[in-house]
């Protein structure tokens, strides 16, 4: 029999955490975590609201290189707390403020690592959006800073804290799926061409040099800026890093739970990666593939395979989900989407359906709780976030080179492959924005 939560219950669960926060009001000042937010664009604005609404948080300061964004962020914060936060274009003011306990980093990918490392060095905990870094070398340095300075780092893959994914993991742990050898994630949401707009001048109020940061100096182009930066090697990680990081992590989390039910070893890290595809559909400025498939092979006593498919030009779903993950066993399989998961028997009979959402409020609360307890958060950088992030980087590198890669988990590098290892890092870091030594 299919188990489906009613629409009324579903909607109630979506807003339950926020409603609870609203009814509580702000905790005593001594119980609040003082937070600075770096990057208040689309995702950053959403996180600004979530952190400001949390009764155990006081948002002290917001930073963005685009000064036009700052007043709106301050206004949103002021709705939920008595004091208006400071605003600045230079995130270093937040790092240098000794009264701030934690920072939230919701910048473009190329600005994740430097503030994270500097925050750790300044004794602050970090909530950094996914993927955690722009390249593999950055992840190494971020992990080193996290360990050396004893900091909590939560990657913003909020699915890890949702009841939806937690219940899917618990279902897989029952062993109902049988022996599981294969999982996959996918993106099939139709996107648009970004065209070829001409270069121009940065908008007034934007510190464009700081926006570029460690990336090469280039003329301003609207496609290499708000909204479209993720499609360029200098700043982003393509849709594999943008959305695929969620799908891969969801697939592996449920697959590992199914393997745990059989007392099999955890997945660990992939040892062989093969990415294929290219920019075959859109005629525009995008540099990352619009069509792609990556295969990750995990070895050990019980080998497994995880794949990722990217088709950002298809107007239809896969397994009834525009983007999702699936885990396959010899007794059944599961489909995990953004708003539900479904379990099927070996004869394709739906036996369970649980609805939920991707609300990030529980993920924020988990981070705040771990700041106080010093426990590892749900998407801890070392044990969860780094693997998902590096798999995205490795998949992009393999597809870019058009060949298979052998991966060394101990060194986070590619075996006997100088060309692939050059792509683990930037060719050059533009001064003064070099990666801090730890």
NORGIFEN-V496571 format. One record per backbone hydrogen bond with DSSP energy under -1.0 kcal/mol. CO is the residue of the C=O (numbers start at 1). NH is the residue of the N-H. Records with the same first field share a line. If there is no record, write none. Layout:
CO: NH ; NH
//
This chain:
6: 10
7: 11
8: 12
9: 13
10: 14
11: 15
15: 19
16: 20
17: 21
18: 22
19: 23
20: 24
21: 25
28: 31
29: 32
33: 58
34: 101 ; 102
35: 60 ; 61
36: 104
37: 63
38: 106
41: 45
42: 46
43: 47
44: 48
45: 49
46: 50
47: 51
48: 52
49: 53
54: 57
55: 27
56: 33
58: 35
60: 86
61: 37
62: 88
63: 39
65: 207
66: 69
69: 73
70: 74
71: 75
72: 76
73: 77
74: 78
77: 80
86: 62
88: 64
90: 93
91: 94 ; 95
92: 96
97: 100
101: 125
102: 36
103: 127
104: 38
105: 129
108: 111
109: 112
112: 116
113: 117
114: 118
115: 119
116: 120
117: 121
118: 122
119: 124
120: 123
125: 103
126: 154
127: 105
128: 156
135: 139
136: 140
137: 141
138: 142
139: 143
140: 144
141: 145
142: 146
143: 147
144: 148
145: 149
146: 151
152: 126
153: 381
154: 128
155: 157
156: 158
157: 160
158: 161
159: 162
162: 166
163: 167
164: 168
165: 169
166: 170
167: 171
168: 172
169: 173
171: 174
172: 175
175: 178
177: 331
179: 330
181: 305
182: 328
183: 307
184: 326
185: 309
186: 324
187: 311
195: 285
203: 206
205: 67
206: 208
207: 211
208: 212
209: 213
212: 215
214: 430
220: 200
221: 224
225: 228 ; 229
228: 231
229: 232
230: 238
231: 287
232: 235 ; 236
235: 110
237: 241
238: 242
239: 243 ; 244
243: 246 ; 247
244: 248
245: 249
246: 250
247: 251
248: 252
249: 253
250: 254
251: 255
252: 256
253: 257
254: 258
255: 259
256: 260
257: 261
259: 262 ; 264
260: 263
271: 407
272: 297
273: 405
274: 295
276: 293
278: 280 ; 290 ; 291
290: 312
291: 278
292: 310
293: 276
294: 308
295: 274
296: 306
297: 271 ; 272
298: 304
304: 298
305: 183
306: 296
307: 185
308: 294
309: 187
310: 292
311: 314
312: 191
318: 321
321: 318
322: 188
324: 186
325: 336
326: 184
327: 334
328: 182
332: 329
333: 344
334: 327
335: 342
336: 325
339: 356
340: 337
341: 354
342: 335
343: 351 ; 352
344: 333
345: 348
349: 345
352: 343
354: 341
360: 364
361: 365
362: 366
363: 367
364: 368
365: 369
366: 370
367: 371
368: 372
369: 373
370: 374
377: 380
379: 155
380: 384 ; 385
381: 386
384: 388
385: 389
386: 390
387: 391
388: 392
389: 393
390: 394
391: 395
392: 396
393: 397
394: 398
395: 399
396: 400
397: 401
398: 402 ; 403
405: 273
406: 415
408: 412 ; 413
413: 408
417: 421
418: 422
421: 424
424: 137
430: 433
432: 434
//
